[in-house]
C-alpha cells in the first residue's frame, strides 16, 4: 500500500509540474583555470564548438581555439588584462562571424566588424562566418582575365589574373606594400572591389595607406580591415579570415574582388604565440605543425567562379617578409607552395634606386600569358628573353672586356628595357600605354635614349598614342584585339618622328 501511495504521489507531482508554466533560461557557464598573455584555459563547457565565442566579465570576448577532454583553450579578442583565474566564462552558442554587405564599402573596421573610422555604425544585418569552405573544383572557372596592376614590370613579366593568388615577398622596406597599393589605385576605373587587411602593422603605417587610398579616390570602393600590432594575438589571427569572408560576399554576387593580406608573416607569428601559450607542440622554427594549414585554407578561398555559381572572382595578394633575402625560411616556402606565383623584391635593386625593385629572375606567374591581353603576348616574349640575356651579359661587361657590336647592341637594348620597367609610386600605367611603350622598346626606338631621359621618351610615346590613335586604345582594351602589322608600323613611324622632333631628349 505504501509503495502504491508513493507512486501515486510521484505521478501527481509530475502532472503538477507539467501544468505549471515555466520560463527557464538554461545557460552553460564555467570558469578560467589559468590565463596568460591573451590566452586562457577554461574548465568544463563539454558541448562547446570550435571557434565559438565566449563572454567574460566587462564584455570581454574570447574565441575557443583548442578542444581538450576536460578543458578548452581560449584566445581573447579584446583586452583581458583585468581577468584572473576563477572568473566566469559563458557560452554564446555563436560561431565567430563578421558583417558583410555594400554598407562596408569605404569603411575601416576591425575583424569583428566594428567601425574604427568614427563614421558611425555600419547599417548591415547580414553576416558570414569567418571560416568558410573554399569553393569546390567544379565551381571554379579558368583564370583568363587580367587584373592590371598598372606596373609595367608586373603586367609584362609576371601577369596576374582575376582569381589568382600571387605572393609578394621581400625584406623590410623594399616596397611590398607600395606594389599592393599601386595595384589597388589602378582598380579605380576597373570596377574591382578592394579589401586591404592590415595584420600586426603599426597604426601609423596603416593610417598612411588609408590616407593614400582616400587621396587617389579609391577608398569608396575599398574596405580596410585592421588588426594592429597593439591588438591581441587572437584578433590578428582572425583578421585575414574575416577580410576574406567580406570579399566572398561580393564574389558570390558576381563582382571581382582584390584582397591584400599585409602581411602573413605577422599572422603566422600571432598564431605561433597563441599556439605555444596553449601548449601546442612546436616544430620547425617553433611554429606548430599545422602552420601550413592556416594559410592554405585561407588562400584556397581565392578563385574565379563559373557563371552559374556567380561568375565573380577573388584575387589575393599575400605579402610575406623575408630576413636577409632568405626565401627558403619556413613561412615563405610554405606560402610559395600554396600560391600561383611570386613577385620577389630585391634589397640590392632597391638600394640602387631601381624601383619597383622586382627581381625578374626569381619572380614568376604560373598563370602566365593566359592572364594577359592578346596585344601583350607578342611584345612581352622578346622583351623578357632579351632582358634575361642582358643581365648575364652585364655581369661580364663589368670586367671591361672588348665587345663585338652585336653584344654592345644587346647591352644597350637591355639598359633601355631596364629603364622602361622603372616606375614611380602612385603612377600606375593603363594597359594601352604600356603596350605602346613596349612596342617602341622592342623595335629599338629607346636604345639610344639616355636612361635618365627614358621617362620623358615614354611620355612622348603615350601622348602620340592618345592624340593620334584613340581607336587603337579601344581595340586593345575593350575589344581585346592584337596589334596588326599595319597598325604597328603606323604607330612606330609616329613614335619615331615624335622622338626625333623632341629637342629636350638627350641621346647617348
FINUZA-26483 format. One record per residue (C-alpha): residue number from 1; x, y, z. Coordinates in steps of 0.02 Angstrom, whole numbers, plus 50000, padded with zeros to 5 digits. Example, Ala and Ser with C-alpha at 12.3 -4.5 7.8 and 13.67 -1.06 7.14 Angstrom:
// residues 2
@pos=1, x=50615, y=49775, z=50390
@pos=2, x=50684, y=49947, z=50357
This chain:
// residues 508
@pos=1, x=50000, y=50000, z=50000
@pos=2, x=50142, y=50118, z=50045
@pos=3, x=50231, y=50083, z=49881
@pos=4, x=50071, y=50116, z=49784
@pos=5, x=50043, y=50281, z=49876
@pos=6, x=50219, y=50341, z=49837
@pos=7, x=50194, y=50303, z=49652
@pos=8, x=50033, y=50400, z=49652
@pos=9, x=50116, y=50546, z=49739
@pos=10, x=50259, y=50545, z=49612
@pos=11, x=50134, y=50544, z=49469
@pos=12, x=50038, y=50688, z=49547
@pos=13, x=50197, y=50791, z=49565
@pos=14, x=50243, y=50761, z=49381
@pos=15, x=50070, y=50814, z=49324
@pos=16, x=50079, y=50969, z=49431
@pos=17, x=50249, y=51015, z=49358
@pos=18, x=50186, y=50990, z=49180
@pos=19, x=50038, y=51104, z=49213
@pos=20, x=50144, y=51239, z=49293
@pos=21, x=50202, y=51374, z=49166
@pos=22, x=50392, y=51387, z=49172
@pos=23, x=50505, y=51519, z=49093
@pos=24, x=50676, y=51442, z=49115
@pos=25, x=50834, y=51501, z=49028
@pos=26, x=50971, y=51370, z=49031
@pos=27, x=51150, y=51429, z=49008
@pos=28, x=51314, y=51336, z=49018
@pos=29, x=51445, y=51428, z=49120
@pos=30, x=51619, y=51386, z=49177
@pos=31, x=51772, y=51470, z=49249
@pos=32, x=51950, y=51514, z=49200
@pos=33, x=52081, y=51389, z=49259
@pos=34, x=52233, y=51488, z=49202
@pos=35, x=52265, y=51645, z=49100
@pos=36, x=52419, y=51709, z=49011
@pos=37, x=52459, y=51842, z=48878
@pos=38, x=52295, y=51843, z=48784
@pos=39, x=52252, y=51659, z=48807
@pos=40, x=52163, y=51558, z=48942
@pos=41, x=52115, y=51381, z=48987
@pos=42, x=51933, y=51361, z=49038
@pos=43, x=51859, y=51211, z=49128
@pos=44, x=51700, y=51120, z=49079
@pos=45, x=51598, y=51177, z=48929
@pos=46, x=51583, y=50999, z=48866
@pos=47, x=51469, y=51045, z=48721
@pos=48, x=51561, y=51200, z=48660
@pos=49, x=51604, y=51217, z=48474
@pos=50, x=51769, y=51260, z=48390
@pos=51, x=51777, y=51449, z=48353
@pos=52, x=51629, y=51482, z=48468
@pos=53, x=51628, y=51649, z=48557
@pos=54, x=51634, y=51655, z=48747
@pos=55, x=51596, y=51806, z=48854
@pos=56, x=51682, y=51856, z=49015
@pos=57, x=51654, y=51998, z=49137
@pos=58, x=51657, y=52178, z=49073
@pos=59, x=51604, y=52116, z=48899
@pos=60, x=51772, y=52036, z=48863
@pos=61, x=51761, y=51920, z=48712
@pos=62, x=51858, y=51759, z=48685
@pos=63, x=51858, y=51625, z=48549
@pos=64, x=51876, y=51438, z=48577
@pos=65, x=52037, y=51385, z=48491
@pos=66, x=52076, y=51211, z=48559
@pos=67, x=51964, y=51072, z=48625
@pos=68, x=52029, y=50953, z=48759
@pos=69, x=51948, y=50817, z=48864
@pos=70, x=51915, y=50919, z=49020
@pos=71, x=51952, y=51098, z=48965
@pos=72, x=51959, y=51214, z=48815
@pos=73, x=52092, y=51336, z=48756
@pos=74, x=52028, y=51513, z=48727
@pos=75, x=52108, y=51661, z=48639
@pos=76, x=52047, y=51834, z=48686
@pos=77, x=51991, y=51954, z=48550
@pos=78, x=51980, y=52104, z=48666
@pos=79, x=52089, y=52161, z=48809
@pos=80, x=52086, y=52036, z=48954
@pos=81, x=52213, y=52112, z=49074
@pos=82, x=52077, y=52132, z=49207
@pos=83, x=52031, y=51946, z=49206
@pos=84, x=52102, y=51817, z=49327
@pos=85, x=52087, y=51633, z=49368
@pos=86, x=51916, y=51591, z=49438
@pos=87, x=51820, y=51719, z=49335
@pos=88, x=51666, y=51650, z=49249
@pos=89, x=51652, y=51611, z=49063
@pos=90, x=51487, y=51597, z=48972
@pos=91, x=51441, y=51518, z=48807
@pos=92, x=51357, y=51620, z=48670
@pos=93, x=51314, y=51473, z=48555
@pos=94, x=51376, y=51583, z=48413
@pos=95, x=51522, y=51540, z=48299
@pos=96, x=51628, y=51693, z=48258
@pos=97, x=51559, y=51790, z=48108
@pos=98, x=51582, y=51959, z=48025
@pos=99, x=51458, y=52083, z=47949
@pos=100, x=51454, y=52087, z=47758
@pos=101, x=51369, y=52197, z=47630
@pos=102, x=51384, y=52353, z=47523
@pos=103, x=51375, y=52463, z=47678
@pos=104, x=51555, y=52413, z=47718
@pos=105, x=51624, y=52499, z=47563
@pos=106, x=51730, y=52649, z=47610
@pos=107, x=51741, y=52597, z=47792
@pos=108, x=51883, y=52549, z=47909
@pos=109, x=51836, y=52408, z=48028
@pos=110, x=51915, y=52282, z=48146
@pos=111, x=51898, y=52094, z=48116
@pos=112, x=51739, y=52090, z=48220
@pos=113, x=51657, y=52215, z=48101
@pos=114, x=51664, y=52360, z=48225
@pos=115, x=51698, y=52530, z=48143
@pos=116, x=51865, y=52616, z=48175
@pos=117, x=51839, y=52771, z=48068
@pos=118, x=51722, y=52874, z=48177
@pos=119, x=51587, y=52871, z=48041
@pos=120, x=51453, y=52791, z=48147
@pos=121, x=51376, y=52618, z=48148
@pos=122, x=51375, y=52511, z=47991
@pos=123, x=51195, y=52479, z=47933
@pos=124, x=51206, y=52296, z=47886
@pos=125, x=51120, y=52143, z=47959
@pos=126, x=51193, y=52002, z=47856
@pos=127, x=51343, y=51906, z=47925
@pos=128, x=51461, y=51771, z=47860
@pos=129, x=51561, y=51653, z=47972
@pos=130, x=51746, y=51695, z=47962
@pos=131, x=51789, y=51513, z=47924
@pos=132, x=51705, y=51454, z=47764
@pos=133, x=51739, y=51309, z=47647
@pos=134, x=51834, y=51353, z=47488
@pos=135, x=51734, y=51333, z=47326
@pos=136, x=51735, y=51155, z=47254
@pos=137, x=51841, y=51122, z=47099
@pos=138, x=51685, y=51103, z=46990
@pos=139, x=51629, y=51279, z=47038
@pos=140, x=51791, y=51358, z=46978
@pos=141, x=51823, y=51434, z=46807
@pos=142, x=51993, y=51457, z=46721
@pos=143, x=52091, y=51614, z=46763
@pos=144, x=52089, y=51704, z=46595
@pos=145, x=52051, y=51888, z=46632
@pos=146, x=52195, y=52004, z=46677
@pos=147, x=52199, y=52104, z=46838
@pos=148, x=52302, y=52252, z=46780
@pos=149, x=52419, y=52316, z=46916
@pos=150, x=52474, y=52467, z=46814
@pos=151, x=52655, y=52417, z=46846
@pos=152, x=52748, y=52378, z=46686
@pos=153, x=52869, y=52256, z=46769
@pos=154, x=52724, y=52150, z=46834
@pos=155, x=52596, y=52162, z=46694
@pos=156, x=52729, y=52113, z=46567
@pos=157, x=52840, y=51984, z=46655
@pos=158, x=52731, y=51914, z=46796
@pos=159, x=52549, y=51948, z=46747
@pos=160, x=52410, y=51924, z=46874
@pos=161, x=52239, y=51856, z=46828
@pos=162, x=52073, y=51881, z=46915
@pos=163, x=52056, y=51736, z=47036
@pos=164, x=52244, y=51709, z=47054
@pos=165, x=52349, y=51706, z=47213
@pos=166, x=52512, y=51799, z=47184
@pos=167, x=52635, y=51813, z=47328
@pos=168, x=52734, y=51973, z=47357
@pos=169, x=52890, y=51940, z=47462
@pos=170, x=53050, y=52027, z=47509
@pos=171, x=53144, y=52106, z=47653
@pos=172, x=53077, y=52251, z=47755
@pos=173, x=53069, y=52420, z=47670
@pos=174, x=53086, y=52355, z=47491
@pos=175, x=52917, y=52416, z=47427
@pos=176, x=52800, y=52268, z=47454
@pos=177, x=52653, y=52372, z=47517
@pos=178, x=52688, y=52503, z=47383
@pos=179, x=52658, y=52372, z=47246
@pos=180, x=52495, y=52317, z=47327
@pos=181, x=52441, y=52499, z=47349
@pos=182, x=52478, y=52543, z=47166
@pos=183, x=52379, y=52390, z=47112
@pos=184, x=52230, y=52449, z=47216
@pos=185, x=52244, y=52626, z=47146
@pos=186, x=52242, y=52553, z=46970
@pos=187, x=52071, y=52474, z=47003
@pos=188, x=51988, y=52645, z=47017
@pos=189, x=51902, y=52632, z=46847
@pos=190, x=51900, y=52442, z=46832
@pos=191, x=51752, y=52402, z=46944
@pos=192, x=51858, y=52288, z=47054
@pos=193, x=51818, y=52299, z=47240
@pos=194, x=51972, y=52305, z=47352
@pos=195, x=51994, y=52237, z=47527
@pos=196, x=52152, y=52286, z=47621
@pos=197, x=52189, y=52182, z=47775
@pos=198, x=52323, y=52252, z=47891
@pos=199, x=52390, y=52119, z=48011
@pos=200, x=52508, y=52168, z=48151
@pos=201, x=52559, y=52331, z=48067
@pos=202, x=52598, y=52494, z=48154
@pos=203, x=52447, y=52606, z=48166
@pos=204, x=52542, y=52750, z=48084
@pos=205, x=52584, y=52643, z=47932
@pos=206, x=52405, y=52586, z=47910
@pos=207, x=52345, y=52766, z=47928
@pos=208, x=52462, y=52817, z=47785
@pos=209, x=52392, y=52681, z=47673
@pos=210, x=52213, y=52738, z=47710
@pos=211, x=52261, y=52920, z=47677
@pos=212, x=52337, y=52870, z=47509
@pos=213, x=52182, y=52772, z=47460
@pos=214, x=52075, y=52923, z=47500
@pos=215, x=52193, y=53042, z=47410
@pos=216, x=52185, y=52943, z=47247
@pos=217, x=51997, y=52914, z=47256
@pos=218, x=51998, y=52726, z=47284
@pos=219, x=51929, y=52720, z=47460
@pos=220, x=51746, y=52723, z=47406
@pos=221, x=51769, y=52550, z=47328
@pos=222, x=51883, y=52486, z=47465
@pos=223, x=51859, y=52403, z=47634
@pos=224, x=52002, y=52411, z=47760
@pos=225, x=52011, y=52277, z=47896
@pos=226, x=52136, y=52321, z=48032
@pos=227, x=52212, y=52215, z=48171
@pos=228, x=52361, y=52320, z=48225
@pos=229, x=52515, y=52264, z=48318
@pos=230, x=52438, y=52331, z=48479
@pos=231, x=52287, y=52214, z=48465
@pos=232, x=52276, y=52043, z=48544
@pos=233, x=52358, y=51898, z=48450
@pos=234, x=52186, y=51821, z=48431
@pos=235, x=52123, y=51975, z=48339
@pos=236, x=52273, y=51971, z=48222
@pos=237, x=52242, y=51786, z=48190
@pos=238, x=52060, y=51805, z=48137
@pos=239, x=52088, y=51962, z=48031
@pos=240, x=52128, y=51881, z=47861
@pos=241, x=51985, y=51756, z=47877
@pos=242, x=51862, y=51896, z=47916
@pos=243, x=51927, y=52000, z=47769
@pos=244, x=51908, y=51850, z=47653
@pos=245, x=51728, y=51821, z=47707
@pos=246, x=51691, y=52003, z=47668
@pos=247, x=51769, y=51981, z=47496
@pos=248, x=51673, y=51819, z=47464
@pos=249, x=51508, y=51910, z=47487
@pos=250, x=51547, y=52019, z=47336
@pos=251, x=51622, y=51874, z=47237
@pos=252, x=51462, y=51774, z=47256
@pos=253, x=51366, y=51925, z=47193
@pos=254, x=51464, y=51912, z=47029
@pos=255, x=51590, y=52050, z=47065
@pos=256, x=51779, y=52049, z=47052
@pos=257, x=51873, y=52073, z=47215
@pos=258, x=52057, y=52106, z=47255
@pos=259, x=52115, y=52067, z=47432
@pos=260, x=52284, y=52113, z=47504
@pos=261, x=52350, y=52024, z=47660
@pos=262, x=52482, y=52136, z=47738
@pos=263, x=52564, y=52031, z=47798
@pos=264, x=52553, y=51842, z=47828
@pos=265, x=52720, y=51837, z=47920
@pos=266, x=52640, y=51935, z=48063
@pos=267, x=52489, y=51820, z=48050
@pos=268, x=52599, y=51666, z=48070
@pos=269, x=52688, y=51742, z=48219
@pos=270, x=52523, y=51781, z=48304
@pos=271, x=52469, y=51601, z=48279
@pos=272, x=52635, y=51537, z=48345
@pos=273, x=52615, y=51645, z=48502
@pos=274, x=52438, y=51581, z=48532
@pos=275, x=52487, y=51400, z=48500
@pos=276, x=52637, y=51399, z=48615
@pos=277, x=52538, y=51479, z=48756
@pos=278, x=52404, y=51346, z=48733
@pos=279, x=52542, y=51214, z=48739
@pos=280, x=52531, y=51153, z=48559
@pos=281, x=52690, y=51053, z=48520
@pos=282, x=52813, y=51162, z=48423
@pos=283, x=52904, y=51107, z=48266
@pos=284, x=53021, y=51193, z=48143
@pos=285, x=53064, y=51372, z=48195
@pos=286, x=52947, y=51346, z=48345
@pos=287, x=52794, y=51351, z=48231
@pos=288, x=52659, y=51220, z=48266
@pos=289, x=52636, y=51077, z=48145
@pos=290, x=52476, y=51147, z=48069
@pos=291, x=52552, y=51314, z=48017
@pos=292, x=52537, y=51264, z=47833
@pos=293, x=52352, y=51229, z=47855
@pos=294, x=52307, y=51401, z=47924
@pos=295, x=52368, y=51484, z=47763
@pos=296, x=52314, y=51351, z=47640
@pos=297, x=52133, y=51355, z=47700
@pos=298, x=52140, y=51544, z=47685
@pos=299, x=52215, y=51561, z=47511
@pos=300, x=52116, y=51416, z=47435
@pos=301, x=51962, y=51527, z=47452
@pos=302, x=52029, y=51639, z=47312
@pos=303, x=51961, y=51586, z=47144
@pos=304, x=51864, y=51631, z=46987
@pos=305, x=51687, y=51560, z=46993
@pos=306, x=51594, y=51489, z=46845
@pos=307, x=51446, y=51595, z=46783
@pos=308, x=51314, y=51478, z=46854
@pos=309, x=51390, y=51500, z=47028
@pos=310, x=51401, y=51689, z=47022
@pos=311, x=51543, y=51719, z=46900
@pos=312, x=51639, y=51832, z=47019
@pos=313, x=51821, y=51818, z=47067
@pos=314, x=51929, y=51841, z=47221
@pos=315, x=52111, y=51884, z=47184
@pos=316, x=52232, y=51880, z=47330
@pos=317, x=52399, y=51967, z=47352
@pos=318, x=52475, y=51895, z=47511
@pos=319, x=52630, y=51987, z=47573
@pos=320, x=52771, y=51898, z=47664
@pos=321, x=52926, y=51974, z=47744
@pos=322, x=53094, y=51887, z=47725
@pos=323, x=53253, y=51910, z=47825
@pos=324, x=53414, y=51943, z=47730
@pos=325, x=53330, y=51884, z=47570
@pos=326, x=53305, y=51708, z=47638
@pos=327, x=53158, y=51640, z=47538
@pos=328, x=53194, y=51463, z=47600
@pos=329, x=53133, y=51504, z=47776
@pos=330, x=52985, y=51407, z=47841
@pos=331, x=52842, y=51530, z=47812
@pos=332, x=52899, y=51594, z=47639
@pos=333, x=52921, y=51418, z=47571
@pos=334, x=52752, y=51365, z=47640
@pos=335, x=52660, y=51508, z=47557
@pos=336, x=52759, y=51494, z=47394
@pos=337, x=52695, y=51316, z=47381
@pos=338, x=52514, y=51373, z=47407
@pos=339, x=52512, y=51521, z=47286
@pos=340, x=52512, y=51530, z=47095
@pos=341, x=52675, y=51627, z=47084
@pos=342, x=52778, y=51757, z=47173
@pos=343, x=52846, y=51932, z=47148
@pos=344, x=53015, y=51942, z=47234
@pos=345, x=53083, y=52112, z=47284
@pos=346, x=53272, y=52127, z=47293
@pos=347, x=53359, y=52232, z=47425
@pos=348, x=53509, y=52263, z=47311
@pos=349, x=53397, y=52330, z=47171
@pos=350, x=53306, y=52440, z=47296
@pos=351, x=53470, y=52512, z=47360
@pos=352, x=53523, y=52550, z=47180
@pos=353, x=53364, y=52652, z=47157
@pos=354, x=53286, y=52529, z=47033
@pos=355, x=53101, y=52541, z=47078
@pos=356, x=52997, y=52438, z=47089
@pos=357, x=53140, y=52326, z=47147
@pos=358, x=53073, y=52168, z=47063
@pos=359, x=53197, y=52028, z=47035
@pos=360, x=53134, y=51959, z=46868
@pos=361, x=53243, y=51804, z=46885
@pos=362, x=53156, y=51747, z=47044
@pos=363, x=52982, y=51811, z=47005
@pos=364, x=52858, y=51701, z=46914
@pos=365, x=52673, y=51688, z=46873
@pos=366, x=52608, y=51512, z=46847
@pos=367, x=52457, y=51580, z=46754
@pos=368, x=52570, y=51671, z=46631
@pos=369, x=52506, y=51733, z=46464
@pos=370, x=52331, y=51666, z=46497
@pos=371, x=52305, y=51819, z=46606
@pos=372, x=52368, y=51946, z=46479
@pos=373, x=52283, y=52047, z=46345
@pos=374, x=52319, y=51973, z=46173
@pos=375, x=52414, y=52130, z=46122
@pos=376, x=52539, y=52099, z=46263
@pos=377, x=52592, y=51924, z=46216
@pos=378, x=52682, y=51958, z=46053
@pos=379, x=52777, y=52103, z=46132
@pos=380, x=52823, y=52034, z=46303
@pos=381, x=52905, y=51871, z=46247
@pos=382, x=53054, y=51955, z=46159
@pos=383, x=53068, y=52084, z=46299
@pos=384, x=53085, y=51951, z=46434
@pos=385, x=53211, y=51847, z=46334
@pos=386, x=53314, y=52000, z=46293
@pos=387, x=53315, y=52060, z=46473
@pos=388, x=53368, y=51892, z=46546
@pos=389, x=53513, y=51884, z=46423
@pos=390, x=53559, y=52064, z=46463
@pos=391, x=53577, y=52029, z=46650
@pos=392, x=53706, y=51894, z=46613
@pos=393, x=53797, y=52000, z=46485
@pos=394, x=53805, y=52149, z=46602
@pos=395, x=53898, y=52047, z=46734
@pos=396, x=54032, y=52004, z=46605
@pos=397, x=54041, y=52183, z=46540
@pos=398, x=54097, y=52241, z=46712
@pos=399, x=54266, y=52160, z=46681
@pos=400, x=54297, y=52287, z=46542
@pos=401, x=54324, y=52159, z=46405
@pos=402, x=54310, y=52217, z=46224
@pos=403, x=54139, y=52177, z=46150
@pos=404, x=54083, y=52149, z=45972
@pos=405, x=53949, y=52266, z=45901
@pos=406, x=53810, y=52136, z=45922
@pos=407, x=53847, y=52114, z=46108
@pos=408, x=53859, y=52303, z=46132
@pos=409, x=53690, y=52320, z=46048
@pos=410, x=53615, y=52190, z=46164
@pos=411, x=53682, y=52284, z=46315
@pos=412, x=53608, y=52446, z=46250
@pos=413, x=53437, y=52365, z=46223
@pos=414, x=53442, y=52284, z=46395
@pos=415, x=53478, y=52451, z=46479
@pos=416, x=53333, y=52528, z=46385
@pos=417, x=53216, y=52389, z=46445
@pos=418, x=53276, y=52411, z=46625
@pos=419, x=53244, y=52598, z=46616
@pos=420, x=53070, y=52569, z=46545
@pos=421, x=53025, y=52447, z=46684
@pos=422, x=53063, y=52576, z=46819
@pos=423, x=52911, y=52670, z=46883
@pos=424, x=52875, y=52794, z=47020
@pos=425, x=52745, y=52756, z=47153
@pos=426, x=52563, y=52813, z=47136
@pos=427, x=52578, y=52819, z=46946
@pos=428, x=52505, y=52655, z=46879
@pos=429, x=52501, y=52650, z=46689
@pos=430, x=52349, y=52593, z=46587
@pos=431, x=52367, y=52436, z=46480
@pos=432, x=52364, y=52526, z=46311
@pos=433, x=52500, y=52649, z=46367
@pos=434, x=52610, y=52504, z=46424
@pos=435, x=52589, y=52414, z=46257
@pos=436, x=52639, y=52570, z=46160
@pos=437, x=52797, y=52589, z=46265
@pos=438, x=52840, y=52402, z=46247
@pos=439, x=52816, y=52412, z=46058
@pos=440, x=52937, y=52558, z=46045
@pos=441, x=53063, y=52471, z=46160
@pos=442, x=53054, y=52309, z=46062
@pos=443, x=53092, y=52399, z=45899
@pos=444, x=53242, y=52490, z=45974
@pos=445, x=53169, y=52665, z=45974
@pos=446, x=53234, y=52693, z=46151
@pos=447, x=53404, y=52610, z=46131
@pos=448, x=53496, y=52774, z=46107
@pos=449, x=53397, y=52873, z=46235
@pos=450, x=53490, y=52918, z=46394
@pos=451, x=53423, y=52811, z=46539
@pos=452, x=53385, y=52968, z=46639
@pos=453, x=53277, y=53030, z=46493
@pos=454, x=53178, y=52868, z=46475
@pos=455, x=53028, y=52936, z=46571
@pos=456, x=53018, y=53087, z=46453
@pos=457, x=53027, y=52974, z=46299
@pos=458, x=52886, y=52866, z=46368
@pos=459, x=52778, y=53021, z=46396
@pos=460, x=52804, y=53072, z=46214
@pos=461, x=52754, y=52898, z=46153
@pos=462, x=52597, y=52895, z=46262
@pos=463, x=52548, y=53071, z=46206
@pos=464, x=52560, y=53017, z=46023
@pos=465, x=52454, y=52863, z=46058
@pos=466, x=52314, y=52961, z=46141
@pos=467, x=52315, y=53109, z=46021
@pos=468, x=52329, y=53016, z=45855
@pos=469, x=52272, y=52836, z=45886
@pos=470, x=52123, y=52835, z=46007
@pos=471, x=52040, y=52692, z=45911
@pos=472, x=52192, y=52582, z=45943
@pos=473, x=52167, y=52603, z=46131
@pos=474, x=51987, y=52543, z=46114
@pos=475, x=52036, y=52391, z=46010
@pos=476, x=52172, y=52340, z=46134
@pos=477, x=52073, y=52357, z=46296
@pos=478, x=51888, y=52343, z=46256
@pos=479, x=51892, y=52227, z=46104
@pos=480, x=52048, y=52133, z=46165
@pos=481, x=52122, y=52129, z=45990
@pos=482, x=52302, y=52103, z=45937
@pos=483, x=52400, y=52239, z=45850
@pos=484, x=52407, y=52206, z=45664
@pos=485, x=52572, y=52231, z=45571
@pos=486, x=52497, y=52381, z=45481
@pos=487, x=52447, y=52466, z=45645
@pos=488, x=52616, y=52426, z=45723
@pos=489, x=52705, y=52510, z=45579
@pos=490, x=52596, y=52666, z=45587
@pos=491, x=52625, y=52678, z=45775
@pos=492, x=52813, y=52657, z=45757
@pos=493, x=52826, y=52788, z=45620
@pos=494, x=52730, y=52913, z=45727
@pos=495, x=52834, y=52873, z=45883
@pos=496, x=52998, y=52886, z=45788
@pos=497, x=52950, y=53055, z=45715
@pos=498, x=52893, y=53124, z=45884
@pos=499, x=53052, y=53068, z=45972
@pos=500, x=53162, y=53142, z=45836
@pos=501, x=53073, y=53310, z=45849
@pos=502, x=53089, y=53321, z=46039
@pos=503, x=53231, y=53443, z=46071
@pos=504, x=53242, y=53408, z=46258
@pos=505, x=53276, y=53223, z=46231
@pos=506, x=53459, y=53176, z=46257
@pos=507, x=53536, y=53027, z=46169
@pos=508, x=53691, y=52927, z=46210
